[in-house]
């Protein structure tokens, strides 16, 4: 396994004036967010504040009605109307009309954005090893033996080398989530999104998953994490973003947001969860 195969090049994420509705309900209301390459951004907020929707918009699993997301300056899911290259990098201003990319182009972009879901989303009919190896074969065009070697290396990294031949049903929830993290890493994404990665776990299993994410946080990988684990957020975050009613209410370092929040809504939220 070469260093090139394992290397992850951290990417910058920019969210610009993103609005999202479900029917008549506005879920995101002009969200502005910048995630520098190699930094860890933790998103906090009450249930229904738009946290998970924001992650899905970044990955273009949800399409915003207004606004756009870019990865290292490249628009995600759309291009400027009339632009010949679907992978071209647009200028920072004067976006004009945007046109949806083809599904094939969107899938290629998603290969650069890892996503770890609440409920693991592993393939039940595949072994742990093949769950991790499947994506690099399909997306990165790795040959199957190379993908399986990569999968074994990543399973060792998340502490599951001995579970390579097991099936998801034979694993605990914490083990399944660690497999999901290894699967995300197999794509060498520029950024990894975590949507409340411990919310579906029994309390005694939370620590093993957080330990893996902490290791990633110290490795220079760009991470965006939605979580209710305030102590974990304080430990790993470079920046904390507080979201409420689809808006970024406050953001700053863990000390600024958690210990000295400026906005009354942030103070009220923290008083109920700390």
Wavefront OBJ file of the C-alpha trace (Angstrom):
o trace
v 0.000 0.000 0.000
v 1.599 3.245 -1.169
v 1.515 6.605 0.596
v -0.270 7.994 -2.482
v -3.086 5.454 -2.098
v -3.596 6.378 1.554
v -3.018 10.137 1.314
v -5.871 12.544 2.012
v -5.578 16.084 0.712
v -7.692 18.331 2.946
v -10.111 20.591 1.124
v -11.726 23.940 1.856
v -15.523 24.113 1.981
v -17.532 27.262 1.352
v -21.294 27.613 1.846
v -22.712 30.824 0.401
v -26.205 32.203 1.143
v -27.812 28.757 1.167
v -31.598 28.542 1.518
v -33.543 25.299 1.616
v -37.298 24.667 1.880
v -39.312 21.523 2.459
v -42.688 22.568 1.124
v -43.536 25.812 2.910
v -41.028 25.202 5.726
v -37.720 27.045 5.374
v -35.066 24.777 6.862
v -31.957 26.772 5.915
v -32.134 30.551 5.810
v -29.112 32.192 4.209
v -26.378 30.023 5.719
v -22.840 31.333 5.290
v -19.980 29.068 6.352
v -16.285 28.711 5.559
v -14.340 25.611 6.571
v -10.590 26.034 5.968
v -8.625 22.997 4.770
v -7.440 20.741 7.570
v -9.686 22.246 10.234
v -12.442 20.686 12.321
v -15.780 22.493 12.395
v -18.437 21.290 14.844
v -22.043 22.322 14.277
v -24.274 22.574 17.339
v -27.916 23.487 17.641
v -31.325 22.278 18.795
v -33.269 19.584 16.985
v -34.844 20.963 13.837
v -32.303 23.756 13.449
v -31.146 22.529 10.029
v -27.861 20.861 11.005
v -28.346 17.586 9.149
v -29.885 19.341 6.165
v -26.824 21.563 5.914
v -24.557 18.515 5.695
v -26.765 16.989 3.016
v -26.651 20.229 1.029
v -22.833 20.282 1.233
v -22.808 16.784 -0.265
v -25.610 17.705 -2.712
v -27.846 14.968 -1.355
v -30.218 17.926 -1.027
v -30.300 20.728 -3.588
v -30.576 24.279 -2.206
v -33.209 26.560 -3.726
v -30.864 29.526 -3.348
v -27.110 29.697 -2.856
v -24.271 27.314 -3.563
v -21.550 25.164 -2.031
v -17.999 24.860 -3.295
v -15.093 22.531 -2.561
v -11.694 24.104 -3.181
v -13.450 26.700 -5.312
v -15.341 24.186 -7.471
v -19.126 24.383 -7.341
v -20.789 21.242 -5.992
v -23.735 19.848 -7.940
v -24.091 22.765 -10.344
v -22.244 24.822 -12.926
v -22.758 28.247 -14.396
v -25.239 28.251 -17.254
v -23.410 28.081 -20.567
v -20.138 26.869 -19.078
v -18.744 24.049 -21.211
v -16.764 22.198 -18.561
v -18.803 20.715 -15.720
v -15.653 20.643 -13.595
v -14.528 24.243 -14.260
v -13.761 26.556 -11.358
v -15.996 29.672 -11.459
v -14.969 33.127 -10.243
v -15.906 34.282 -6.772
v -18.410 36.844 -8.030
v -20.921 37.137 -10.850
v -22.258 33.588 -10.620
v -25.227 34.135 -12.925
v -27.646 31.285 -13.478
v -26.659 27.841 -12.239
v -27.430 24.563 -13.981
v -27.577 21.126 -12.375
v -24.712 18.790 -13.233
v -25.344 15.345 -14.622
v -25.824 12.586 -12.065
v -22.521 11.062 -13.148
v -20.666 14.316 -12.496
v -22.378 14.738 -9.111
v -21.395 11.203 -8.105
v -17.790 11.956 -9.057
v -17.857 15.042 -6.827
v -19.365 13.095 -3.938
v -16.340 10.828 -4.113
v -14.370 13.763 -2.718
v -16.803 14.343 0.170
v -17.020 11.531 2.708
v -20.277 11.156 4.652
v -20.749 9.195 7.873
v -24.450 8.819 8.653
v -26.227 8.333 11.969
v -27.338 4.805 11.123
v -24.187 3.391 9.485
v -25.815 2.512 6.089
v -23.620 -0.544 5.570
v -24.477 -3.166 2.945
v -25.850 -6.104 4.996
v -24.999 -8.705 2.323
v -21.314 -7.721 2.157
v -18.544 -8.529 4.598
v -16.902 -5.708 6.525
v -13.911 -5.873 4.171
v -16.073 -5.647 1.059
v -18.140 -2.806 2.534
v -14.963 -0.753 2.749
v -13.498 -1.948 -0.572
v -16.634 -1.411 -2.681
v -16.474 2.384 -3.028
v -12.854 2.706 -4.220
v -13.511 0.043 -6.854
v -16.606 1.846 -8.121
v -15.473 5.446 -7.716
v -11.676 5.481 -7.770
v -11.364 2.615 -10.259
v -8.983 0.703 -8.028
v -8.466 -2.923 -8.909
v -10.192 -5.238 -6.484
v -6.992 -6.665 -4.868
v -5.666 -3.133 -4.286
v -9.018 -1.993 -2.864
v -9.105 -4.938 -0.484
v -5.558 -4.193 0.662
v -6.584 -0.577 1.274
v -9.663 -1.780 3.177
v -7.551 -3.985 5.451
v -5.224 -1.063 6.186
v -8.158 1.209 7.079
v -9.861 -1.447 9.203
v -6.615 -1.736 11.159
v -6.640 2.041 11.589
v -10.120 1.987 13.160
v -9.299 -1.046 15.326
v -11.275 -3.662 13.402
v -8.645 -5.673 11.552
v -9.996 -8.857 13.138
v -13.538 -8.210 11.826
v -12.720 -8.121 8.109
v -14.683 -11.296 7.310
v -17.653 -10.541 9.575
v -21.005 -9.211 8.376
v -22.563 -6.001 9.732
v -25.223 -7.923 11.676
v -22.443 -9.588 13.662
v -21.043 -6.266 14.886
v -22.029 -3.901 17.656
v -23.307 -0.448 16.720
v -19.983 1.115 17.618
v -18.125 -1.359 15.420
v -20.502 -0.725 12.524
v -19.936 3.009 12.801
v -16.176 2.490 12.766
v -16.579 0.451 9.575
v -18.574 3.356 8.131
v -15.697 5.714 8.965
v -13.208 3.377 7.281
v -15.480 3.265 4.225
v -15.526 7.074 4.062
v -11.727 7.195 4.343
v -11.355 4.699 1.485
v -12.402 7.387 -0.997
v -9.584 9.730 0.118
v -12.118 12.555 0.487
v -11.110 16.181 0.800
v -13.612 16.565 3.632
v -15.575 14.147 5.806
v -19.054 15.036 7.073
v -20.331 13.385 10.259
v -24.069 13.536 10.957
v -24.465 12.864 14.691
v -22.241 9.776 14.435
v -22.969 8.579 17.987
v -26.701 9.308 18.263
v -27.734 5.747 17.339
v -25.302 4.108 19.765
v -25.737 2.776 23.252
v -23.901 5.053 25.718
v -21.151 2.536 26.442
v -20.254 2.383 22.714
v -19.948 6.115 22.131
v -16.339 6.394 23.314
v -14.897 3.962 20.773
v -16.346 5.948 17.867
v -15.303 9.322 19.278
v -11.762 8.011 19.731
v -11.516 7.263 16.005
v -12.849 10.715 15.099
v -10.396 12.344 17.519
v -7.576 10.549 15.730
v -8.813 11.935 12.408
v -9.084 15.406 13.928
v -5.384 15.382 14.760
v -4.358 14.066 11.326
v -5.115 17.218 9.334
v -8.284 15.913 7.688
v -11.010 18.507 7.069
v -13.995 17.500 9.210
v -17.481 18.927 9.616
v -19.246 17.281 12.550
v -22.839 17.604 13.710
v -23.018 16.374 17.299
v -24.695 16.821 20.670
v -21.523 15.741 22.493
v -20.449 19.105 23.931
v -17.352 17.788 25.707
v -16.193 16.127 22.499
v -16.843 19.340 20.567
v -14.716 21.303 23.007
v -11.870 18.812 22.637
v -11.675 18.429 18.843
v -13.110 21.575 17.258
v -11.094 24.384 15.745
v -14.372 26.246 15.269
v -17.860 25.760 16.658
v -20.897 26.941 14.724
v -24.235 27.364 16.493
v -27.212 26.951 14.172
v -30.802 27.865 15.052
v -33.880 28.083 12.824
v -31.725 27.581 9.756
v -29.344 30.457 10.511
v -25.784 30.657 11.784
v -26.357 32.489 15.054
v -22.823 32.415 16.387
v -19.439 30.915 15.572
v -15.965 31.009 17.015
v -13.417 28.966 18.924
v -14.680 26.460 21.523
v -13.714 28.879 24.277
v -15.572 31.761 22.639
v -18.791 29.878 21.873
v -18.999 27.483 24.826
v -17.558 29.646 27.593
v -18.357 33.175 26.444
v -21.307 33.037 24.052
v -22.461 36.430 22.813
v -25.930 35.626 21.524
v -28.777 35.052 23.984
v -30.071 32.074 21.982
v -26.670 30.370 22.265
v -26.569 30.984 26.014
v -30.067 29.559 26.409
v -29.175 26.402 24.433
v -25.963 25.798 26.346
v -27.665 26.284 29.702
v -29.855 23.274 28.879
v -27.148 20.938 27.602
v -24.091 21.681 29.752
l 1 2 3 4 5 6 7 8 9 10 11 12 13 14 15 16 17 18 19 20 21 22 23 24 25 26 27 28 29 30 31 32 33 34 35 36 37 38 39 40 41 42 43 44 45 46 47 48 49 50 51 52 53 54 55 56 57 58 59 60 61 62 63 64 65 66 67 68 69 70 71 72 73 74 75 76 77 78 79 80 81 82 83 84 85 86 87 88 89 90 91 92 93 94 95 96 97 98 99 100 101 102 103 104 105 106 107 108 109 110 111 112 113 114 115 116 117 118 119 120 121 122 123 124 125 126 127 128 129 130 131 132 133 134 135 136 137 138 139 140 141 142 143 144 145 146 147 148 149 150 151 152 153 154 155 156 157 158 159 160 161 162 163 164 165 166 167 168 169 170 171 172 173 174 175 176 177 178 179 180 181 182 183 184 185 186 187 188 189 190 191 192 193 194 195 196 197 198 199 200 201 202 203 204 205 206 207 208 209 210 211 212 213 214 215 216 217 218 219 220 221 222 223 224 225 226 227 228 229 230 231 232 233 234 235 236 237 238 239 240 241 242 243 244 245 246 247 248 249 250 251 252 253 254 255 256 257 258 259 260 261 262 263 264 265 266 267 268 269 270 271 272 273 274
